[in-house]
Amino acid sequence: MIADLNARDAKIVISRHPRLAAPLAIDEEMYKWRHLIEVSFCNIKEVKRIAIRADKTDTSFAAFIQITAADILSC
């Protein structure tokens, strides 16, 4: 798999376990950007949770929306 990715000029972003005998070199700056992508996907999942949520009462649904909005805005 690694040989195939190298043939495609793919870059390694996720580092391997540091105690491995031969850890692969990664681009540290690109690794920092990976965090932003993960946060973006997390926010999309939160919005999806709100969109498909079906609570028994309007009050519990409104409370869930407010808590989720506060969580998203705090990031």
Number of C-alpha atoms within 10 A of each C-alpha: 6 9 8 9 11 11 9 9 9 10 12 17 16 14 13 13 10 9 7 8 7 9 11 12 12 14 12 12 9 13 14 11 11 13 10 11 11 11 13 12 11 13 16 11 12 16 16 11 14 14 10 8 12 11 11 8 8 10 10 12 14 12 11 16 18 12 10 17 14 11 12 14 7 7 7
